Amino acid sequence: MIQIFRRHLAGCKFKSRKNRSCRCPIWAEGTVHGEKVRRSLDLSNWEAAVRLVREWEVSKPEKTVSMSDACDRFLADAKARKLREGSILKYEQAVKTLRTIDKTVRQVTVEDIRKLRESWGISALTMQKRLETVRSFFRFCEDTGWCNGNPAKAVKAPKTDPEPTLPFSDEEIFGILDALETKYLESHPFSNELTKKKIRAFILVMLHSGIRISDCVLLRKERINDGKLFIRKAHKNSAPVWVPLPPKVLDALDAIGATDFYFSTGRGKVKTWTTEWEERLKKVFVLAGLPEGHSHQLRDAFSVNLLRKGRTLEDVAALLGNTVDVCEKHYSPWVQSRQSALEDAVRATW
């Protein structure tokens, strides 16, 4: 049998072990499944402690984990897998909401996850992605043996109507570079010529390589060799993926005079640098008459230009580091071979 009690802190006015009015830590002592137990429950809520001990009577203590502890283990595992900093940030945002469930992992129900979803004040698309992370969390817990099912699996994601990909046109790209050259320093006198050169190089690199803005801000000189930019290793055969850069892009990078990193110092968080560069690019887009412009449209322009030249979705996916399904979802309207096949099918009916 297990008994729970409070171990009052030095400053607490209560002394009785059975007192429930304070927030001092709760301990458990006794025997369960033939094993002696005496340890802190890492809880201060009496009802939560009672639920935990009752669950111990069904499952052994090592198989009974609080949501808070499971969240810590989940994040530690994600960091050990060397995931991208952006992915870790998304995990942390989802886990922050999971910590509000004051239960053990095994006690969480489908209704708990539904209520959690209802509390998210985010867009439908962001909610979809967060729910995917929550499902991953419970898969992790299930694989570890902390629960017997995935309560998030039965919770439906909101419906979304993704907006079609709208890359910058050639005219818009020309207008952006022209606005940078002719208007930027006049509109932002506290900036300087070097910053203007960096912005131009930044835009050209994203436009001609398709890399994400988070990768561009930490671009190092060593990744460019013989006029080509190293993107990544392919998943299947670990072969390196390189993208040749036009001379104008290489000249723009040389004009910066970087020693190691082109667009940052290499210190600090990726999110901080990404936000700073988003703001810089936004100023240029506004000057070019594109107040709704976004850096991702440069990556889209790179992808769409490849598809217009007849390259396949598989080629684009390999360069972007996405799956073919993701590329098809966003870029299928731009696949030239598909459009040509549709036109031939119509002509065949004449």
N, C-alpha and C positions, 0 to 999 in steps of 0.2 A: 504494500500500500504506500502511496506517495502523499506526503503532506506538503503544503506550500506555506511560506511565511515571508514576512518582510524583514530585511536586514536594514534597519534604520541608519541613515547617514548621521554624521556627527551633529549637524545643525538641525535635525528633525526634532520636533517637540514631543513626538510620540515614542514610546518605548516598547509597547506590546507587540509581539510578533504577529498577532492576528488582526491588528488594526488595518483597515482598508481605506482610510481617508487621505493618507499621504501618497506621495509619488515615489517613495523609496523603492529600490530594486527588490524584486521577488525571487526567492530561492525555492528549490524543491529538495526534499529529503525523504528517503524511504527505499523500498524495493519494488522493482517492476521487472517481470519476465525473469525472475531469479537473479537480477543484478542490482547491486546497491547503487543508489544515486544520491549525490549531494552536490548541487551545482546551481549557479545562477541561471535564471530563465531568460535573462536580457529583456525583461518585461517590467513595466510598472503598473499595467492595467490588470486588476484582479480577475475580471471576467476572462480576459485573454489567457491568463495563466491557468485558470480552471479548464478552459478548452484544451490547452496544450497538454496538460497532465492526463485528461481523459483520453486524448489521442494516443498518449504513451501506452495506455492500457491495451490498446488495439495493435499499435505498431511500436517497435522498439524505438527508444529515444534517438538513435542515430539515423533512423528513417523519418523522423519527425522534425521538420525544419520550418522556421518562421519565414514569412515572406521577405522580411528585411534581410535575414541571413542568406536566403536564396538569391536575392538581388545582388548582394555583394559577391557571391560566388559566380553568378552569371557574368557580371562585369569583369571580374578577374579573369575568367576564361576567355572572354572576348579580347581582352588586352594581351593575353598570352598567345592568342592566335595571330597577333600582329595585324589586326584589322586596321583599315584606314581611320584616321582621326575623325573624319566626318561620320563614319559608321559608328564609332565609339560614342560620339556625341548624340546620335539618334538613339542609341541603346540607353544612354544615361537619361535622356528625356522621357523615354517610355518607362524606365525603371523607377523614376521619381514618382510617377503616378501609381505604380504597383505597390510602392512602400506604404501607401495610404490604406491598404487592405490589412487590417490588424488581425490576421489569422495565420495559421500554418498553411503551407502549400497544399497539403492534402485536404484542407477544409474549404478551399476556395471553390465556389460553384459557378455555373454558367451565369446565373443571375448577378453574381458579384461583378463579373466581367462586363455584363450589359450595363450595369449601373456606372461602372468605371468609364465605359465608352461614352455614356450620356454626359459625363462631367467634362469631357474634352471640348474646350472652346476653340476648335481648329477647323480648317477647311476639310471638305470631304476627302480630297486626295491625300492630304497629310494624315487624316484619320485612318485611311486604308493602310498606309505604310506603317503607322504606329501599331495598328492591330496585328500586322504581320510580325512585328517585333515581339509583341506580347505572346503570340503563338509560338514564336521561336523560344521565348523564355520558358514556357510550359513544356515544350518538347525537351528542352535541356533538363528540366526538373523530372520529367517522366523517364528519360534515359538514365538519370542518376538514381532513380528509385524513390524519389520523394513524393510521387503521386502516381495514381493508377490510370490517369487519363489527362486529356488536354481540354480544360473547360473553355478555352478561347476558341477552339475549333468550331463550336456550335454557334458562336456569335458572328452574325453576318456583318460584312463591311458595307458602308454606305455606297450607294450608286453614284458614279461620277461620269460625266461626259467630258473626257479629256479634250482640251482645245487642240486643233490641228497645229502641227509644227509650222511656224512661219519664219523661215530664215531671212536674214538680211539679203536684200537684192543687191545686184552689182551697183545700181545707182545709189542705194543707201550706204553701201560700203564706201563708195567714192565720197559721198556727202559727209560721212563720219570722219574720214581722214582729212578732208578739206577743212572741216570745222576745227579739227585739232590744230591744223597748221596755221589757219588764219584768225581764229577767234579765241583760242583757249587762253593764251597768256594775257590777252586784253581783258577777257572776262574774269580771269583769276590772277590778278597781278602779284599775289603772294606766292605763286608757283614760280618755276624757273625752267630754263631751256632743257636741262637734263631730265626733269620730270616729264616734259612734253615728249622727249625722245623715248623715254621708257614706256609711256602710254602707247605711242605708235608701235613700238616693237611688241608690246604685249598684245595689241589687237591683231597684228600680223601673224604672230605665233599661233594664237588661238584659231584664227581664220584658216591657216594653211596646215595645221597639224591636228585640229579637232580635240586637243586635250582639254580637260576640265579646267575651270578657273583655279580650283584648289591645287591642281598640279602645276599650273603655270606660275603661280606666285612663288613656288619653291623650286623653280627650274634652275638647275645648276649647269655651269659651262661644260662639265665633263659629260653631260648627256648628249652633247652635239659633237659628232665626229664625222669628218669627211663630208660635211654639208648635209648630214642626216641627223634627225632627232630620235633618240632611243625612247620608245614609248613604254614597252613592258615586255615580259616574256609571255608567249602564248600559253594557254592553259594545258593543251593536249600534249604537245611535244617539247614544251619549254624553249622553243626557238625564239630568239629575240625579234621583236617587231620594231622596225625603223620606218620613219617617214622622211623622205627627202624634202628639204626646205628650199624655196626659190631664193635666188641671189639677193632680192630686195629684203627678204626676212633676215638673212645672214648679215647683210650690211647694217640693218637696223639694230641688230643685237651687238655688232661690233662697235657701233656708235655710242653705246651705253658705257663701254669701258669697264665692265664688271670684272671682278677678280675671281669670284666663286659663284655666288647667286646673282641672277640677273635682276630679279624684281623684289627681293627682300634681303634681310640680313641673315636669314636662316635660323634666327632665334625667335621665340614666341610661338603662339598657337597658330595653326593654319587658319582657323576660323577668324581670328583677328586680322590677319593679313588679307584673307579673302574679302572680308567686309570692307576693308580700306580700299581694295582695288575695285570692288563693286561701286563704291561711291565715286571713285575717280572716273570710271568708265561712264557712269550715269551722267556726270557733268558734260562729257563729250557728246553723249547721245542727245541730251537736251539741246546743246548748241547746234546739233545737226537736224533739229526739228523732229526728233524721235524720242519724246519724253517717256514712252512706254518701252523703249529698247532695253534689252537685257543681254548680259554677256553670253548666255547660253545660245543666243541666236547666232553667234559666231561659230560655235560648234555645230549648230544645225546647218549653217551655210556650207561648212566643210563637207558634211555628210550628203547633203542634197546635191552639191556639185559633183560628187563621185557618182551618185545614182543617175544624174542627168547624162553623164558620160558613158552610161551603160554598165557600170560596175554592179555587182550583186550585193544583196543584203548581207551575205556571209562575209564579203570583203569589208563592208562598212562596220559590221559588228566586231571583226577582228581588230580594226584600227581604233574603234571607240572603246573597246574593252567591255562591250555589252553582249548579251545573248542575242541570237537572231530574232527571238520572239519579241524582245524589247524594241529592237530596231524596226521590226515589221509593224509594231503597234504605232510607232511615231512617224515612220518614214515611208510606209507602203504606198501612199499616193504619189510618191516621187519616183517610184521604180520604173525606169524607162521601158524595160522589157515587158512588164506587165501591161503598161499602157499601150504598147505596140501590139500586143496580143489581143487586147480588147478592140483596138481599131481594126485589126485584121478580121476578127470575128464579125464585126458589123459589116465590113465590106463583103464578107462571104455571103451575106443575106441579100445582096443586091441582085 
